[in-house]
Amino acid sequence: MLRTSERLLQLLSLLQVRPYWPGHELAERFEVTTRTIRTDIERLRELGYPIQSTPGVAGGYRLGAGAALPPLLLDDEEAIAVAVGLSTAADGSIADLEEASVRALAKLHQVLPSHLRHRIRTMQSTMVAVPFHGPSVGSDLLLTLATACRDAVQLRFDYRSHSDSASRRIVEPYRLALRAGRWYLLAFDLERDDWRTFRVDRLSPRLPTGRRFTPRELPPEGPADHVDRGVASAPWEYRARIVILAPLSVVAERLPSSAGRLTQRDDESCVLESGSDDPAALLRHLSMLDLDFSVADTPALAAEARRLADRLSRASGRE
């Protein structure tokens, strides 16, 4: 049988992973009487844990929400997951969480056992934080959008497009997505009667929120793929359809997912649908693939390819 202190810690851990525990089930698990469980619950309450109880033969216990959060009990894997998550949370994509993440990580290190501190420091010593240079968003804005998604209420907001044109939207919000350091909102645009992906840093909500709606089925390819495809087909100034003369599997290994939408053409070639505000920049990225490609269907990119070919020809001594 466990000692009282060990039983209290395990009891508290169980109460944190499940919303409700019948008293008799806890007694069976610890091989004690239900009276002992009641006594243990009282000891935890004296330590400040807000544990609610349901009386009766079929009664049980749940850990309530207190005014102050008591210490959490984490196993080794959970502690490492939290530490790594805090380490990567300070990327700057959320404007006001970087300092809070650092403070929380410092507090966590103070209470971790030495073997866990060593494992986490080993991981952190090999992790490199790549600074985020894009526009950040506030946690209040993300919370507003997340709440609207959870409660299924319509959102009204002013939106600034890629070309800096302004519009007012009324949408049914469904999911928030983080892609390449930027936050996006997946929503159903009521005026356009279609799914749309919105950059969160470009929208300004109008409060109060709208009426509740009945959630509709999400896009068949799934929220993540839909957002990925929506971002890749953003309204760039120059749109491009490039035939890459290599199998899709080969190109996918060399091309970042943010480059655009990649589809198979046949066993030996695939098609990249992408875009850029500068066709020369897009052409440079394509050249770095070290694969043959064709841009005949994209006049602006084809013209840039001819200009670059002439320059390289002159550089090699040919005229």
C-alpha positions in Angstrom: 0.0 0.0 0.0 1.2 3.5 -0.8 2.2 5.9 1.9 -0.2 8.7 2.5 2.1 11.4 0.9 2.5 9.2 -2.2 -1.2 8.5 -2.4 -2.0 12.2 -2.2 0.3 13.0 -5.1 -1.1 10.3 -7.2 -4.7 11.2 -6.3 -4.1 14.8 -7.3 -2.5 13.6 -10.6 -5.6 11.5 -11.4 -7.9 14.4 -10.6 -6.0 16.6 -13.1 -6.4 14.2 -16.1 -10.1 13.3 -15.8 -13.0 15.6 -15.1 -14.8 13.3 -12.6 -13.8 10.2 -10.5 -16.3 8.1 -8.6 -15.2 7.6 -5.0 -15.4 3.8 -5.1 -13.2 3.7 -8.3 -10.5 5.7 -6.6 -10.7 3.4 -3.5 -10.3 0.4 -5.7 -7.4 1.9 -7.6 -5.5 2.7 -4.4 -6.7 -0.4 -2.5 -8.1 1.6 0.4 -11.6 2.3 1.7 -13.8 5.1 0.5 -13.4 6.7 3.9 -9.7 6.9 3.4 -10.3 8.6 0.0 -12.6 11.2 1.8 -9.8 11.8 4.3 -7.3 12.3 1.6 -9.6 14.7 -0.3 -9.9 16.8 2.9 -6.1 17.0 3.2 -5.8 18.2 -0.4 -8.5 20.8 0.3 -6.5 22.0 3.3 -3.5 22.5 1.0 -5.6 24.8 -1.2 -6.9 22.5 -4.0 -10.5 23.3 -4.8 -11.9 19.8 -5.0 -15.7 19.4 -5.5 -17.6 16.4 -4.2 -20.9 14.7 -5.0 -22.5 13.0 -2.0 -24.1 9.6 -2.0 -23.3 6.0 -2.7 -22.4 6.8 -6.3 -20.7 10.1 -5.4 -17.3 11.2 -6.6 -14.8 14.1 -6.9 -13.7 16.6 -9.4 -11.0 19.3 -9.4 -12.6 22.7 -9.6 -11.2 26.0 -10.8 -9.8 28.0 -7.9 -8.9 31.7 -7.6 -5.2 30.7 -7.7 -3.9 27.8 -9.7 -2.3 25.1 -7.5 0.9 23.5 -8.7 0.4 21.1 -11.6 1.7 17.5 -11.5 3.5 16.6 -14.7 5.2 13.3 -15.6 8.6 13.4 -17.4 7.2 13.5 -20.9 4.6 16.2 -20.1 7.3 18.4 -18.4 9.6 18.1 -21.5 6.6 18.9 -23.8 5.8 22.0 -21.8 9.4 23.2 -21.7 9.9 22.7 -25.4 6.6 24.4 -26.1 7.6 27.5 -24.0 11.0 27.6 -25.7 9.5 27.8 -29.1 6.5 30.1 -28.1 8.8 33.1 -28.0 9.0 33.4 -31.8 7.4 36.8 -31.9 4.3 35.7 -34.0 2.2 36.6 -30.9 3.1 40.1 -29.9 2.8 39.9 -26.1 3.8 36.3 -25.2 7.5 36.3 -25.7 8.4 37.7 -22.2 5.6 35.7 -20.5 7.0 32.5 -22.1 10.5 33.2 -20.8 9.2 33.9 -17.3 7.1 30.7 -17.3 10.0 28.6 -18.5 12.3 30.0 -15.7 9.7 29.1 -13.1 9.3 25.6 -14.5 13.1 25.1 -14.4 13.1 25.9 -10.7 10.7 23.1 -9.7 12.0 20.4 -12.1 14.0 17.5 -10.7 17.7 17.6 -11.8 17.5 14.7 -14.3 14.7 16.5 -16.2 16.5 19.9 -16.1 19.5 18.1 -17.7 17.4 16.5 -20.5 15.7 19.8 -21.3 18.9 21.8 -21.3 20.4 19.2 -23.6 17.5 19.7 -26.1 17.6 23.5 -25.8 21.4 23.6 -26.4 20.7 22.1 -29.9 17.7 24.2 -30.7 18.1 27.3 -32.8 15.4 30.0 -32.7 14.9 31.6 -36.1 13.7 35.2 -35.5 10.2 36.0 -36.9 10.3 39.0 -39.1 6.7 39.2 -40.2 3.8 41.1 -38.6 2.8 39.9 -35.1 -0.7 39.7 -33.7 -1.9 40.4 -30.2 -3.1 37.6 -27.9 -6.4 39.6 -27.3 -7.2 39.4 -31.0 -6.4 35.7 -31.2 -8.6 35.1 -28.1 -11.5 37.1 -29.7 -11.3 35.0 -32.9 -10.8 31.7 -31.0 -13.9 32.5 -28.8 -16.0 33.2 -31.9 -14.9 29.9 -33.5 -15.7 28.0 -30.3 -19.1 29.6 -29.7 -20.1 29.6 -33.4 -20.9 33.2 -33.6 -20.6 35.4 -36.7 -17.7 37.9 -37.0 -17.8 41.3 -38.7 -14.4 42.8 -39.5 -12.6 45.3 -41.7 -10.0 43.6 -43.9 -7.0 44.9 -45.8 -6.1 42.6 -48.8 -2.7 41.8 -50.2 -3.1 44.7 -52.7 -4.0 47.0 -49.8 -7.7 47.3 -50.8 -10.1 47.6 -47.9 -13.4 45.7 -47.5 -15.8 44.8 -44.8 -16.6 41.1 -44.2 -19.2 39.0 -42.4 -18.1 35.5 -41.8 -18.7 32.3 -39.9 -15.3 31.6 -38.2 -14.1 28.0 -37.8 -10.4 27.6 -37.3 -7.2 29.5 -36.5 -4.0 28.3 -38.3 -0.4 29.1 -37.8 1.6 28.8 -41.1 5.2 29.9 -41.6 5.0 32.3 -38.7 1.7 33.9 -39.7 -1.8 33.4 -38.2 -4.7 32.8 -40.5 -8.5 32.5 -39.9 -10.4 29.9 -41.9 -14.0 31.1 -42.3 -17.1 30.9 -44.5 -17.7 34.3 -46.2 -21.4 34.8 -46.2 -21.4 37.5 -48.9 -19.2 35.5 -51.3 -20.9 32.2 -50.3 -17.6 30.4 -50.1 -14.7 29.4 -47.8 -12.0 32.0 -47.4 -8.6 32.3 -45.6 -7.8 35.6 -43.9 -4.5 36.9 -42.6 -5.2 37.7 -38.9 -2.8 40.7 -38.9 -4.8 42.3 -41.7 -8.2 42.2 -40.0 -9.8 44.5 -37.4 -12.9 43.0 -35.7 -16.1 45.0 -35.2 -17.7 44.4 -31.9 -20.1 43.1 -30.7 -20.0 39.9 -32.6 -23.0 38.7 -34.6 -25.6 36.0 -34.1 -24.9 32.3 -33.6 -24.8 30.0 -36.5 -25.2 26.3 -37.1 -21.7 25.0 -38.0 -21.5 23.6 -41.6 -19.2 20.8 -42.8 -15.6 21.8 -43.1 -13.9 21.7 -46.5 -13.4 18.1 -47.6 -9.6 18.3 -47.8 -9.5 19.4 -44.1 -8.9 22.8 -42.5 -5.1 22.6 -42.6 -4.8 21.7 -46.3 -7.5 24.3 -47.2 -5.6 27.0 -45.4 -2.3 25.9 -47.1 -3.9 26.0 -50.5 -5.6 29.3 -49.8 -2.4 31.0 -48.8 -0.5 29.5 -51.8 -3.1 31.0 -54.2 -3.0 34.4 -52.6 -3.6 37.3 -55.0 0.1 38.0 -56.0 0.7 40.6 -58.6 2.3 37.9 -60.8 0.7 34.5 -61.0 2.7 31.6 -62.4 2.0 28.1 -63.6 5.3 26.3 -63.9 5.9 22.8 -65.3 8.8 21.2 -63.5 10.4 18.3 -65.4 10.9 15.9 -62.5 8.7 13.6 -60.5 6.5 15.2 -57.8 8.3 13.3 -55.0 11.6 14.7 -56.1 10.3 18.3 -56.3 8.5 18.1 -53.0 11.7 17.3 -51.2 13.4 20.4 -52.5 10.5 22.9 -52.5 9.1 24.4 -49.3 5.4 23.9 -48.8 5.0 27.7 -48.7 6.2 28.0 -52.3 2.8 27.1 -53.8 0.5 24.3 -54.8 2.2 21.3 -56.3 0.3 18.7 -58.3 1.4 15.7 -60.4 1.3 16.1 -64.2 2.6 12.6 -65.1 5.2 10.2 -63.8 8.1 12.5 -64.9 6.8 16.0 -64.3 4.6 18.1 -62.0 3.0 21.5 -62.0 3.7 24.3 -59.5 1.0 27.0 -59.1 2.7 30.0 -57.3 3.1 33.7 -57.5 5.2 36.6 -56.5 5.3 40.4 -56.5 8.6 40.1 -58.4 9.0 37.6 -61.2 12.8 37.8 -61.0 12.7 36.7 -57.4 10.4 33.7 -58.3 12.7 32.8 -61.1 15.8 32.8 -58.9 14.0 30.4 -56.4 13.1 28.1 -59.3 16.7 28.1 -60.5 17.9 26.9 -57.1 15.9 23.7 -57.5 18.6 22.6 -60.1 15.8 21.0 -62.1 14.5 21.7 -65.7 11.3 23.6 -65.8 9.0 25.5 -68.3 7.3 28.8 -67.8 5.8 29.1 -71.3 2.2 29.6 -69.9 3.4 32.6 -67.8 4.3 35.6 -70.0 5.9 37.8 -67.3 8.0 34.9 -66.0 8.9 33.8 -69.5 10.1 37.3 -70.4 12.2 37.4 -67.2 13.7 34.0 -68.1 14.7 35.3 -71.5 16.3 38.4 -70.0 18.2 36.3 -67.5 19.3 33.9 -70.2 20.7 36.8 -72.3 22.6 38.1 -69.3 24.1 34.7 -68.5 25.0 34.3 -72.2 26.9 37.6 -72.2 28.6 36.7 -68.9 29.9 33.5 -70.6 31.4 35.4 -73.5 28.7 34.5 -76.0 26.7 37.1 -77.9 
